[in-house]
């Protein structure tokens, strides 16, 4: 039997503005600059510049007109931003976001430009005597090469793609032939389907086929698995090589380029630039934290839109009330965005200042062993923010210190108890691991068991599986793969 009951629930829902603020908090400085440009494009009431006293007075006057009721039947979804804002919120919005110091030098973000390796291959293709059909298929093949210069897809799939998407009929045999044409292009090794083929293409392109090159070709062609696993003793026995010749062969192979697509120029592809969000300086033992405002424009509410709001608020016609509602919505959006930038800056500074004070000894000395164990919860409790908010600040932001530029999340680490019962950061343990591996004899690299023994001798009670986990985090291969002749 169906029953109808009435219940009360207490819940929280984020407004669209709060969601947008959280998204803005995640953005690093370069991405924020793009976000500001996009907002200025969609909201004409937002413009770049600094308010004068006269313009501030104009905006204050215009706020008096915001209380004029608009015709309810014209409050459509297009103007729904005001539905999520309290009537008394508007007056608290500040007019601009000024994150620059007066004497700060404006600098452009550096970036590199150039043509891709696909463009270089197409230029070489134009010099080949191919039919229009072969040329078209070859262009498609070049387009399927990945960033490393490899053709990772099987030819049968490319045949199907050409038939369905390009209406071009071809065969696996024709693709194989055209691929060999592309593999003759510069740089050597381009168009390979795997690492082994890439290395062989480069070795066979050598102008002088010395005994070392011939042996290197033999190793790559017939003993690639042993080479990749660094089982050099097996290779030496099978090919009857002495130690000196084995070293020469290995050196010849290691000189080859495993990623020919990345070597077509001095950085033809655009290089990602790290623009730090914070700067920490040490002035006579006092840490100074600054927020990078170089790409934050000074924003203000458009005076033209403020004047329009004043004029439309006096009118009574239906069309003019609709225009007034539209202008009001844009003004509220501009004020909200300016205020959101300020809230973002305050949250970033507040959170980063807490991190700086927590790790004060490290930022003063640069000694990684001074890093304290610190998790997101530690900072969240101190700044009275949610853990997710602290995570957004730490995950994508960089800080410049006197000792280099670092991703903020790298300062967070779990704790480990040493023999004296003190909590130490796992970063300290990882630093010792790096130092031990850097100083090891590469002919007899340290195994995880040996590394565990060293750390236990230093007073860190740690298991071998934990050593393996930290080593993997540091992207350090196992001892066998670190072995050198």
C-alpha positions as CSV (number, residue, x, y, z in Angstrom):
1,X,0.0,0.0,0.0
2,X,1.4,3.4,-1.0
3,X,1.8,6.0,1.7
4,X,2.4,9.7,1.4
5,X,4.7,11.1,4.1
6,X,6.4,14.4,4.8
7,X,10.0,14.5,5.9
8,X,12.6,17.2,6.6
9,X,16.1,17.0,5.4
10,X,19.1,19.3,6.1
11,X,21.6,19.4,3.2
12,X,24.1,21.7,1.5
13,X,24.3,22.5,-2.2
14,X,27.0,24.5,-3.9
15,X,25.9,27.4,-6.0
16,X,27.2,27.8,-9.5
17,X,29.4,30.6,-8.2
18,X,31.0,28.4,-5.6
19,X,31.7,25.6,-8.1
20,X,33.3,28.1,-10.4
21,X,35.4,29.5,-7.6
22,X,36.7,26.0,-6.7
23,X,37.6,25.4,-10.4
24,X,39.5,28.7,-10.5
25,X,41.4,27.7,-7.4
26,X,42.8,24.7,-9.2
27,X,44.1,26.8,-12.1
28,X,47.9,27.6,-12.2
29,X,48.9,31.2,-13.2
30,X,49.1,30.6,-16.9
31,X,45.7,28.8,-17.1
32,X,44.2,31.6,-15.0
33,X,45.4,34.2,-17.5
34,X,43.5,32.3,-20.2
35,X,40.4,32.0,-18.0
36,X,40.4,35.8,-17.4
37,X,40.6,36.4,-21.2
38,X,37.7,34.1,-21.8
39,X,35.6,35.8,-19.2
40,X,36.3,39.2,-20.7
41,X,35.2,37.9,-24.1
42,X,31.8,36.6,-22.8
43,X,31.1,39.5,-20.4
44,X,31.4,43.0,-21.9
45,X,30.8,44.5,-18.5
46,X,34.2,43.3,-17.4
47,X,37.2,45.2,-18.7
48,X,40.9,45.7,-18.0
49,X,42.0,48.8,-16.1
50,X,42.1,50.5,-12.8
51,X,39.1,52.3,-11.4
52,X,39.5,56.1,-10.9
53,X,37.7,57.7,-7.9
54,X,35.1,59.1,-10.3
55,X,34.3,55.6,-11.7
56,X,34.0,54.2,-8.2
57,X,31.6,56.9,-7.3
58,X,29.6,56.1,-10.5
59,X,29.4,52.4,-9.6
60,X,28.2,53.2,-6.0
61,X,25.5,55.4,-7.5
62,X,24.5,52.6,-10.0
63,X,24.0,50.2,-7.1
64,X,21.1,52.3,-5.9
65,X,19.2,51.3,-9.0
66,X,19.7,47.6,-8.4
67,X,16.7,47.6,-6.0
68,X,14.3,48.6,-8.8
69,X,12.1,45.5,-9.3
70,X,12.2,44.1,-12.8
71,X,9.1,42.6,-14.5
72,X,9.0,39.0,-13.2
73,X,7.7,37.6,-16.4
74,X,11.0,38.6,-18.1
75,X,13.3,36.8,-15.7
76,X,14.3,34.1,-18.1
77,X,17.1,31.5,-17.7
78,X,19.4,33.7,-19.6
79,X,19.6,36.0,-16.5
80,X,19.7,33.2,-13.9
81,X,22.9,34.3,-12.3
82,X,21.0,36.7,-10.0
83,X,18.9,33.8,-8.8
84,X,21.9,32.4,-6.9
85,X,22.9,35.7,-5.2
86,X,21.5,37.4,-2.1
87,X,20.2,40.9,-2.6
88,X,22.6,42.3,-0.1
89,X,25.7,40.5,-1.6
90,X,26.1,42.9,-4.5
91,X,27.1,45.8,-2.4
92,X,30.0,43.9,-0.9
93,X,31.6,43.2,-4.2
94,X,34.8,45.0,-4.8
95,X,35.4,46.7,-8.1
96,X,38.8,45.4,-9.1
97,X,41.5,42.8,-8.6
98,X,44.9,44.4,-8.4
99,X,47.6,41.7,-7.9
100,X,50.5,43.7,-9.2
101,X,52.9,46.0,-7.4
102,X,53.3,49.5,-9.0
103,X,56.9,48.9,-9.9
104,X,56.5,45.4,-11.2
105,X,57.9,44.7,-14.7
106,X,55.5,43.2,-17.1
107,X,57.0,40.2,-18.9
108,X,55.6,38.0,-21.6
109,X,55.5,34.2,-21.1
110,X,58.3,32.7,-23.1
111,X,57.4,30.0,-25.6
112,X,59.1,28.3,-28.5
113,X,57.6,27.9,-31.9
114,X,58.5,25.8,-34.9
115,X,57.2,23.2,-37.3
116,X,56.5,19.6,-36.3
117,X,58.5,16.6,-37.5
118,X,55.4,15.6,-39.6
119,X,55.9,18.9,-41.5
120,X,59.5,18.0,-42.1
121,X,58.6,14.6,-43.3
122,X,56.0,16.0,-45.7
123,X,58.6,18.3,-47.2
124,X,60.8,15.3,-47.9
125,X,57.8,13.4,-49.3
126,X,57.2,16.2,-51.8
127,X,60.6,15.4,-53.3
128,X,59.7,11.8,-54.0
129,X,58.3,10.6,-57.4
130,X,55.0,9.2,-56.2
131,X,51.5,9.1,-57.8
132,X,48.8,11.4,-56.4
133,X,47.2,8.3,-54.8
134,X,50.5,7.2,-53.2
135,X,51.2,10.7,-52.0
136,X,47.8,11.0,-50.3
137,X,48.2,7.6,-48.6
138,X,51.7,8.6,-47.5
139,X,50.4,11.8,-45.9
140,X,47.9,9.8,-44.0
141,X,50.7,7.4,-42.8
142,X,52.8,10.4,-41.6
143,X,49.8,11.8,-39.8
144,X,49.5,8.5,-37.8
145,X,53.0,8.7,-36.4
146,X,53.1,9.5,-32.7
147,X,55.2,12.1,-31.0
148,X,58.1,9.7,-30.7
149,X,58.0,9.1,-34.5
150,X,56.6,5.6,-34.3
151,X,53.8,4.0,-36.2
152,X,52.0,2.2,-33.4
153,X,48.9,1.2,-35.3
154,X,48.8,-2.0,-37.4
155,X,48.6,-1.5,-41.2
156,X,45.3,-3.4,-41.5
157,X,43.5,-0.8,-39.3
158,X,44.9,2.0,-41.4
159,X,43.6,0.3,-44.6
160,X,40.1,0.2,-43.0
161,X,40.4,3.8,-41.9
162,X,41.4,5.0,-45.3
163,X,38.5,3.2,-46.9
164,X,35.8,4.4,-44.4
165,X,36.9,7.9,-43.6
166,X,38.9,9.0,-46.7
167,X,37.2,6.8,-49.3
168,X,40.7,5.7,-50.4
169,X,41.3,2.1,-51.4
170,X,44.7,0.6,-50.6
171,X,46.3,-2.6,-49.5
172,X,48.7,-3.7,-46.8
173,X,51.4,-4.3,-49.4
174,X,51.1,-0.8,-50.7
175,X,51.2,0.6,-47.1
176,X,54.3,-1.5,-46.4
177,X,56.1,-0.1,-49.5
178,X,55.2,3.5,-48.7
179,X,56.3,3.0,-45.1
180,X,59.7,1.9,-46.3
181,X,59.8,5.1,-48.3
182,X,59.1,7.2,-45.2
183,X,61.6,5.2,-43.2
184,X,64.3,6.5,-45.5
185,X,63.6,10.1,-44.5
186,X,65.5,12.1,-41.8
187,X,65.8,11.7,-39.0
188,X,66.9,8.0,-39.1
189,X,64.6,5.7,-37.3
190,X,61.4,7.6,-38.1
191,X,58.4,5.5,-39.0
192,X,59.5,2.4,-37.0
193,X,56.8,0.2,-35.5
194,X,58.8,-0.6,-32.3
195,X,62.1,0.2,-30.6
196,X,63.9,-2.7,-32.2
197,X,63.0,-1.6,-35.7
198,X,63.9,2.0,-34.8
199,X,67.4,1.0,-33.7
200,X,68.0,-1.3,-36.7
201,X,67.0,1.5,-39.1
202,X,69.6,3.8,-37.5
203,X,72.3,1.1,-37.5
204,X,71.8,0.2,-41.1
205,X,71.9,3.9,-42.1
206,X,75.5,4.1,-40.8
207,X,77.8,5.2,-43.6
208,X,80.7,3.0,-42.3
209,X,79.7,-0.5,-41.4
210,X,82.5,-1.3,-38.9
211,X,82.8,-4.5,-37.0
212,X,81.3,-2.7,-33.9
213,X,78.3,-1.6,-35.9
214,X,77.8,-5.1,-37.4
215,X,77.9,-6.6,-33.9
216,X,75.6,-3.9,-32.6
217,X,73.2,-4.8,-35.4
218,X,73.4,-8.5,-34.5
219,X,72.7,-7.7,-30.8
220,X,69.6,-5.6,-31.6
221,X,68.3,-8.0,-34.2
222,X,68.9,-11.3,-32.4
223,X,69.5,-10.5,-28.7
224,X,67.2,-7.6,-28.0
225,X,65.5,-9.2,-25.0
226,X,68.9,-9.9,-23.3
227,X,70.1,-6.4,-24.1
228,X,66.9,-4.8,-22.7
229,X,67.3,-6.8,-19.5
230,X,71.0,-6.0,-19.3
231,X,72.1,-9.6,-19.4
232,X,75.4,-8.6,-21.0
233,X,77.2,-11.8,-19.8
234,X,74.8,-13.9,-22.0
235,X,75.4,-11.7,-25.0
236,X,79.2,-11.9,-24.5
237,X,79.1,-15.7,-24.3
238,X,76.9,-16.1,-27.4
239,X,78.8,-13.7,-29.6
240,X,82.2,-14.7,-28.0
241,X,83.1,-11.1,-27.2
242,X,85.7,-9.9,-24.7
243,X,84.9,-7.1,-22.2
244,X,86.4,-4.3,-24.3
245,X,84.5,-5.3,-27.5
246,X,81.3,-5.7,-25.5
247,X,81.6,-2.2,-24.0
248,X,82.1,-0.8,-27.5
249,X,79.0,-2.6,-28.9
250,X,76.9,-1.5,-26.0
251,X,78.1,2.1,-26.3
252,X,77.3,2.0,-30.0
253,X,73.7,1.0,-29.3
254,X,73.3,3.5,-26.5
255,X,74.3,6.3,-28.9
256,X,71.2,5.7,-31.0
257,X,68.1,7.8,-30.6
258,X,65.0,5.8,-29.3
259,X,62.7,8.7,-30.0
260,X,63.5,10.2,-33.4
261,X,60.3,12.2,-33.5
262,X,61.6,14.4,-30.6
263,X,64.9,15.2,-32.2
264,X,63.9,17.0,-35.4
265,X,65.0,20.4,-34.2
266,X,66.2,22.3,-31.2
267,X,62.8,22.0,-29.7
268,X,60.6,22.4,-32.7
269,X,57.6,21.5,-30.5
270,X,56.3,24.1,-28.1
271,X,58.0,23.7,-24.7
272,X,55.8,23.9,-21.6
273,X,57.0,26.7,-19.4
274,X,56.7,26.6,-15.7
275,X,55.5,29.9,-14.3
276,X,55.7,29.7,-10.5
277,X,52.6,30.8,-8.6
278,X,54.5,31.8,-5.5
279,X,57.9,33.1,-4.6
280,X,59.6,32.6,-1.2
281,X,62.7,34.7,-0.4
282,X,64.9,34.7,2.6
283,X,65.7,38.2,3.9
284,X,68.1,37.9,6.8
285,X,66.4,34.8,8.2
286,X,62.9,36.2,7.5
287,X,60.8,34.3,4.9
288,X,58.8,36.5,2.6
289,X,56.0,34.9,0.6
290,X,54.6,36.7,-2.5
291,X,51.9,35.6,-4.9
292,X,52.9,35.9,-8.6
293,X,50.5,38.5,-10.0
294,X,52.3,39.1,-13.3
295,X,49.5,37.6,-15.4
296,X,46.6,39.0,-13.4
297,X,45.2,42.0,-15.2
298,X,43.7,44.8,-13.2
299,X,40.0,44.3,-13.7
300,X,37.1,46.7,-13.3
301,X,33.4,47.0,-14.0
302,X,32.7,48.8,-17.3
303,X,31.7,52.4,-16.7
304,X,29.7,52.3,-19.9
305,X,27.6,49.4,-18.5
306,X,27.2,51.3,-15.2
307,X,25.8,54.3,-17.1
308,X,23.5,52.0,-19.2
309,X,22.1,50.5,-15.9
310,X,21.3,53.9,-14.6
311,X,19.5,54.9,-17.8
312,X,17.5,51.7,-18.2
313,X,16.4,51.7,-14.6
314,X,14.5,54.9,-15.2
315,X,12.5,53.4,-18.2
316,X,9.3,51.6,-18.0
317,X,8.8,49.9,-21.3
318,X,8.9,46.2,-21.6
319,X,11.9,46.1,-24.0
320,X,13.9,48.5,-21.8
321,X,13.2,46.5,-18.7
322,X,14.5,43.4,-20.5
323,X,17.6,45.3,-21.5
324,X,18.0,46.5,-17.9
325,X,17.8,43.0,-16.6
326,X,20.5,41.9,-19.1
327,X,22.8,44.7,-18.1
328,X,22.2,44.0,-14.4
329,X,23.1,40.4,-14.9
330,X,26.4,41.2,-16.7
331,X,27.3,43.7,-14.0
332,X,26.7,41.2,-11.3
333,X,28.7,38.6,-13.2
334,X,31.6,41.1,-13.5
335,X,31.5,42.0,-9.8
336,X,31.4,38.3,-8.9
337,X,34.4,37.4,-11.1
338,X,36.5,40.3,-9.7
339,X,35.6,39.2,-6.2
340,X,36.3,35.5,-7.0
341,X,39.8,36.5,-8.2
342,X,40.4,38.2,-4.9
343,X,39.1,35.3,-2.9
344,X,41.3,33.0,-4.9
345,X,44.4,35.1,-4.2
346,X,43.6,35.3,-0.5
347,X,43.1,31.5,-0.2
348,X,46.3,30.7,-2.1
349,X,48.4,33.1,0.0
350,X,46.8,31.9,3.3
351,X,47.3,28.2,2.5
352,X,50.9,28.6,1.1
353,X,51.9,30.8,4.1
354,X,50.8,28.0,6.4
355,X,52.8,25.4,4.3
356,X,55.8,27.8,4.4
357,X,55.6,28.1,8.2
358,X,55.1,24.4,8.7
359,X,58.3,23.7,6.6
360,X,60.1,26.7,7.8
361,X,63.5,24.9,8.5
362,X,63.5,23.6,5.0
363,X,62.8,26.9,3.3
364,X,65.6,28.5,5.4
365,X,68.2,25.8,4.7
366,X,67.2,23.9,1.5
367,X,68.1,20.7,3.3
368,X,65.6,18.0,2.4
369,X,66.2,16.1,5.6
370,X,64.7,19.1,7.4
371,X,61.3,18.5,5.8
372,X,58.7,17.5,8.4
373,X,56.1,14.9,7.7
374,X,53.1,16.8,6.4
375,X,49.8,15.6,5.0
376,X,46.9,17.6,3.6
377,X,44.9,17.2,6.8
378,X,47.7,19.0,8.8
379,X,47.4,22.2,6.6
380,X,43.6,22.0,6.3
381,X,43.2,22.0,10.1
382,X,45.4,25.0,10.5
383,X,43.8,27.1,7.8
384,X,40.2,25.9,8.6
385,X,39.6,24.8,5.0
386,X,38.4,21.6,3.5
387,X,41.1,19.0,2.6
388,X,39.9,19.2,-1.0
389,X,40.6,22.9,-1.1
390,X,44.2,22.5,0.2
391,X,44.6,19.7,-2.4
392,X,43.5,22.1,-5.2
393,X,46.2,24.6,-4.1
394,X,48.9,22.0,-3.8
395,X,48.4,19.8,-6.9
396,X,49.0,22.2,-9.7
397,X,50.9,25.2,-8.2
398,X,54.7,25.8,-8.2
399,X,56.8,27.8,-5.8
400,X,60.1,29.4,-6.5
401,X,62.5,29.2,-3.5
402,X,66.2,30.1,-3.1
403,X,66.9,26.4,-3.8
404,X,64.9,26.0,-7.0
405,X,61.3,25.8,-8.3
406,X,59.1,23.0,-7.0
407,X,55.6,21.6,-7.3
408,X,54.0,22.4,-3.9
409,X,52.6,18.8,-3.5
410,X,56.1,17.5,-3.3
411,X,56.5,19.1,0.2
412,X,53.8,16.7,1.4
413,X,54.9,13.4,2.7
414,X,53.9,10.7,5.2
415,X,55.8,10.0,8.4
416,X,58.2,7.2,9.5
417,X,59.4,6.4,13.0
418,X,63.2,6.1,13.4
419,X,65.0,4.1,16.1
420,X,64.9,7.1,18.5
421,X,61.1,7.2,18.3
422,X,61.0,10.4,16.3
423,X,58.8,11.1,13.3
424,X,60.7,11.7,10.1
425,X,59.5,12.5,6.6
426,X,59.6,9.9,3.9
427,X,61.2,12.6,1.8
428,X,64.2,12.2,4.1
429,X,64.4,8.5,3.4
430,X,64.0,9.0,-0.3
431,X,66.8,11.5,-0.2
432,X,69.1,8.9,1.4
433,X,68.1,6.4,-1.2
434,X,69.0,8.8,-4.0
435,X,72.4,9.5,-2.4
436,X,73.1,5.8,-1.9
437,X,72.2,4.9,-5.5
438,X,74.1,7.9,-6.9
439,X,77.3,6.8,-5.1
440,X,76.9,3.0,-5.8
441,X,79.3,1.0,-8.0
442,X,77.5,0.7,-11.3
443,X,79.2,-2.6,-12.0
444,X,77.6,-3.9,-8.7
445,X,74.5,-1.8,-8.1
446,X,72.8,-1.9,-4.7
447,X,69.9,-4.3,-4.4
448,X,66.8,-3.4,-2.4
449,X,67.9,-5.7,0.4
450,X,71.3,-4.0,0.6
451,X,69.6,-0.5,0.6
452,X,67.3,-1.8,3.4
453,X,70.4,-2.8,5.4
454,X,72.0,0.6,4.9
455,X,68.9,2.5,6.1
456,X,68.5,0.2,9.1
457,X,72.2,1.0,10.0
458,X,71.3,4.7,9.8
459,X,68.4,4.2,12.2
460,X,65.4,3.9,9.9
461,X,63.4,0.8,10.6
462,X,62.1,0.1,7.1
463,X,61.0,-3.0,5.1
464,X,62.4,-4.1,1.8
465,X,59.0,-3.8,0.1
466,X,58.9,-0.2,1.3
467,X,62.3,0.4,-0.3
468,X,60.9,-0.9,-3.5
469,X,57.9,1.3,-3.3
470,X,60.0,4.5,-2.7
471,X,62.4,3.5,-5.5
472,X,59.5,3.2,-7.9
473,X,58.1,6.6,-6.8
474,X,61.5,8.0,-7.6
475,X,61.4,6.2,-11.0
476,X,64.7,4.4,-10.2
477,X,64.9,1.0,-11.9
478,X,65.9,-2.2,-10.1
479,X,69.6,-3.0,-9.5
480,X,69.9,-5.3,-12.6
481,X,68.8,-2.5,-14.9
482,X,71.2,0.0,-13.3
483,X,74.1,-2.2,-14.0
484,X,76.8,-0.8,-16.3
485,X,80.0,-2.3,-17.8
